[in-house]
Amino acid sequence: MNKRYNDLNTYLRKHFGGRVQKISIDAGFSCPNRDGKISTGGCIYCNSKGSGTGAYSKGISIRDQLISSKGRLARRYKAKKFIAYFQSFSNTYAPVEKLKAIYEEALSVDDVVGLSIGTRPDNVDKPVLDLLQGYCRDYMIWIEYGLQSVHDFTLMLINRGHDFKCFKRAVDLTRNRGIKICAHVILGLPNENREHMLETARVLADMDIDGLKLHLLYVIKGTELENLYRLGKYRCLEQKEYTELVCDFLELLPRSMVIQRLTGDPHPEELVSPMWALKKNENLLLINSTLVERNSYQGKFAAK
């Protein structure tokens, strides 16, 4: 498929000269928005398991998680190099000494060429970033900041536990260290219309960040969002709505920004709605075909 956006797979191929696959790691981290430091309820769309695999609670070490996944992914994708993706909850939420041991366990595995660390913008400080900066000489290091929206009224509504200013501070602290910055954004958040969402695109386009992940807001069992949905107080986006919004969003982003994700991967047994969210390949094809129909591409209307 001839993509009209700067996708992660192509970016990594150009950088490393071959297929590089991300491997999701469950390192047993918690979240300050769940353990009581900020809140105990978490964001309204996040269940108590987060996005973790449960591997850590089963006693599977980080090293063993990587080695197990490497063989499978090498066979499926012919990948020879890998990035360890610390995905579940807030993966900088621990003392620096513990973080160092965890990250270096991952980096000690053969053919691991980098780290991608998902976290919250209120969970980084200079010591953590100094640690990550030290790896940049030999590895590709991404830090993924969950933002979701640039609008403070939305962040408050979804119980995010931080404001947009916090995200800007984290980005400023991270810049000029060799660490690549990725922002997470959710489309379809409660009370946001098309213009609210595209304002998020415009703001991020001007922030000189390296990458972006777009997510569809879907309803997961056991969340506050499920309660709102059952009460008729939240409506999920339709497939066509989401497709059009993603294309609108891409058109406003700089061509240099690496698009790491265009939709989510809900677990079928957890998903309440919309069921079309499970059709990942179909959704990606629809996004690309819509860009073709529009004669459009990432950056078409970007300011720079």
C-alpha positions in Angstrom: 0.0 0.0 0.0 1.4 3.4 -1.1 1.0 5.4 2.1 0.5 9.1 2.1 1.9 9.6 5.5 5.2 9.2 7.2 4.6 5.8 8.9 6.9 4.3 11.6 7.7 1.1 9.7 9.2 3.1 6.7 11.0 5.5 9.0 12.7 2.6 10.9 13.6 0.8 7.7 15.3 3.9 6.4 17.2 4.4 9.7 18.2 0.8 10.4 18.3 -0.6 6.8 15.7 -3.3 7.4 12.6 -4.3 9.3 12.5 -3.3 12.9 9.6 -4.5 15.1 8.4 -3.1 18.4 7.9 -5.6 21.2 5.4 -4.6 23.9 6.8 -5.1 27.4 4.9 -5.4 30.7 7.3 -4.2 33.4 4.8 -4.1 36.2 4.6 -0.3 36.5 1.7 1.5 38.1 0.1 4.8 37.5 -0.2 7.9 39.8 -3.7 8.4 38.5 -4.7 5.0 40.0 -2.5 4.4 43.0 -3.7 7.5 44.9 -0.9 9.9 44.2 -3.2 11.9 41.9 -6.3 9.9 41.8 -7.6 6.3 42.3 -10.1 6.3 39.4 -7.7 6.7 36.5 -8.8 8.2 33.2 -12.4 7.5 32.3 -11.6 5.2 29.4 -8.9 3.1 31.1 -9.7 -0.1 33.0 -7.7 -1.4 35.9 -5.5 -3.6 33.7 -4.4 -0.8 31.5 -2.8 -2.0 28.2 -0.6 -4.6 29.8 -0.3 -8.2 28.9 -0.2 -9.5 32.4 3.3 -11.0 31.8 4.9 -9.3 34.8 2.3 -10.5 37.2 2.9 -14.0 35.9 6.6 -13.7 36.8 7.9 -13.5 33.3 11.0 -11.3 33.2 11.5 -8.4 30.8 14.4 -10.4 29.2 12.2 -13.5 28.7 9.3 -11.4 27.3 11.6 -10.0 24.7 13.3 -13.3 23.8 10.0 -15.1 23.5 8.5 -12.3 21.3 11.6 -12.0 19.1 11.4 -15.5 17.7 7.7 -15.1 16.8 8.1 -11.7 15.2 11.2 -12.7 13.3 9.3 -15.5 11.7 6.2 -13.4 11.0 7.7 -10.2 9.8 11.3 -11.2 9.0 12.4 -8.6 11.5 16.1 -8.8 12.6 16.1 -5.8 15.0 13.7 -4.8 17.7 12.6 -1.9 19.9 11.5 -2.7 23.5 8.2 -0.9 24.0 7.3 -0.3 27.6 3.6 0.2 27.1 1.5 -0.5 30.2 0.7 2.3 32.5 3.4 4.9 33.4 6.9 3.5 32.6 8.9 6.3 34.2 7.0 6.0 37.5 9.8 4.6 39.7 13.1 5.7 41.3 15.8 6.2 38.7 17.9 3.3 40.1 15.0 0.9 39.4 14.3 2.5 35.9 18.0 2.0 35.1 17.9 -1.7 35.9 14.7 -2.2 34.0 15.8 -0.4 30.8 19.2 -2.0 30.8 17.7 -5.4 31.1 15.8 -4.8 27.9 18.9 -3.3 26.2 21.0 -6.3 27.1 18.9 -8.6 24.8 20.6 -9.3 21.4 19.2 -7.3 18.5 17.3 -4.7 20.7 18.3 -1.4 19.1 16.2 0.9 21.2 13.5 1.7 23.7 10.1 3.3 23.4 8.8 4.4 26.8 5.1 5.2 27.3 4.5 7.5 30.2 2.6 10.6 31.5 4.0 14.1 31.1 3.8 14.7 34.8 6.0 11.6 35.4 9.3 12.9 34.1 12.0 15.0 35.6 15.7 15.9 34.9 17.2 12.7 36.4 14.9 10.4 34.4 15.7 12.3 31.2 19.4 12.3 32.0 19.2 8.6 32.2 17.5 8.2 28.9 19.8 10.7 27.2 22.8 8.6 28.2 21.4 5.7 26.0 20.9 7.9 22.9 24.5 7.5 21.8 24.1 3.8 21.1 20.3 3.3 20.8 17.2 4.9 19.4 15.2 6.2 22.4 11.5 7.3 22.1 9.5 8.7 25.0 5.7 8.6 24.4 3.8 11.2 26.3 0.1 10.6 26.8 -1.6 13.9 26.1 -4.9 13.0 24.4 -6.0 16.6 23.9 -4.6 20.2 24.1 -7.9 21.3 25.7 -7.9 21.6 29.5 -11.6 21.3 29.8 -11.3 17.9 28.1 -8.4 16.8 30.3 -10.4 17.6 33.4 -13.5 15.9 32.1 -11.6 12.6 31.4 -9.9 12.8 34.8 -6.5 13.0 33.1 -4.8 14.5 36.2 -2.7 17.0 34.4 -3.2 20.0 32.1 -1.7 21.0 28.8 0.9 23.2 30.4 2.3 20.1 32.0 2.7 18.4 28.6 4.5 21.5 27.2 6.8 21.5 30.2 7.7 17.8 29.6 8.4 18.5 26.0 10.6 21.4 26.8 12.6 19.3 29.3 13.0 16.5 26.8 14.1 18.6 23.8 17.7 18.7 22.6 18.7 15.5 24.4 18.6 13.2 21.4 15.4 11.6 22.8 12.6 11.4 20.3 9.3 12.7 21.5 5.9 11.1 20.6 2.6 12.5 21.6 -0.6 10.4 22.1 -3.9 11.9 21.0 -7.4 10.5 21.3 -10.1 11.4 18.7 -13.7 11.3 19.8 -13.3 12.5 23.4 -16.5 13.6 25.1 -17.7 17.1 24.3 -15.1 17.7 21.6 -16.2 18.6 18.1 -14.2 18.5 14.9 -12.7 21.9 15.4 -11.5 21.1 19.0 -9.8 18.0 17.6 -8.2 19.9 14.7 -7.0 22.6 17.1 -5.0 19.8 18.8 -3.4 19.0 15.5 -2.5 22.6 14.8 -1.0 23.1 18.3 1.1 19.9 18.1 2.2 20.8 14.6 3.9 23.8 16.0 5.7 22.1 18.9 8.6 20.5 17.1 7.8 16.9 18.3 9.0 13.9 16.4 6.1 11.5 16.4 2.4 11.1 17.0 0.0 8.3 17.8 -3.7 8.7 17.1 -6.2 6.6 18.9 -10.0 6.1 18.5 -11.9 6.5 21.8 -13.6 3.2 22.3 -15.6 1.9 25.2 -14.1 -0.7 27.4 -15.8 -2.8 30.0 -15.5 -1.7 33.6 -14.7 1.9 32.9 -16.4 5.2 33.8 -16.8 5.7 30.0 -18.9 2.6 29.9 -21.2 4.0 32.5 -21.6 7.2 30.4 -22.2 5.2 27.3 -24.9 3.0 29.0 -26.6 6.1 30.2 -26.7 7.6 26.7 -24.3 10.4 27.7 -21.6 9.4 25.2 -21.8 8.5 21.5 -18.9 6.7 19.8 -17.7 8.0 16.5 -18.8 6.2 13.4 -16.2 4.6 11.1 -16.6 7.2 8.4 -16.4 10.0 10.9 -13.2 8.7 12.4 -11.6 8.1 8.9 -12.4 11.7 7.9 -11.0 13.1 11.1 -7.8 11.2 10.8 -7.3 12.5 7.3 -8.1 16.0 8.5 -5.6 15.6 11.3 -2.8 14.3 9.0 -3.2 17.2 6.6 -2.3 19.6 9.4 0.8 17.8 10.6 4.4 18.4 9.3 5.5 15.9 6.8 8.6 15.1 9.0 6.4 13.9 11.9 6.5 10.1 12.3 3.0 8.7 12.5 3.3 5.7 14.8 -0.3 4.7 15.0 -3.6 5.7 13.3 -6.0 3.7 15.4 -6.1 1.5 18.5 -6.1 -2.3 19.2 -8.9 -3.1 21.6 -9.1 -6.5 23.1 -12.2 -8.1 21.7 -13.3 -9.5 25.0 -13.2 -6.1 26.6 -14.7 -4.0 23.9 -18.2 -2.6 24.4 -18.4 -0.2 21.4 -17.8 0.6 18.5 -17.3 -2.9 17.1 -15.8 -1.6 13.9 -12.7 -0.7 16.1 -11.7 -4.3 15.8 -11.3 -4.0 12.0 -7.8 -2.5 12.1 -6.7 -3.4 8.6 -10.0 -2.3 7.1 -9.7 1.0 9.0 -6.2 1.6 7.7 -7.2 0.9 4.2 -10.1 3.3 4.5 -7.8 6.1 5.7 -5.4 5.6 2.9 -8.1 5.3 0.2 -9.8 8.5 1.6 -6.5 10.4 1.3 -6.2 9.1 -2.3 -9.8 10.2 -3.1 -9.0 13.6 -1.7 -5.7 13.8 -3.5 -4.3 14.5 -0.1 -1.4 13.6 2.2 0.2 14.3 5.5 1.3 18.0 5.7 -0.9 19.2 2.8 -2.2 22.1 4.9 0.7 22.3 7.5 1.9 25.7 8.3 5.5 24.5 7.9 
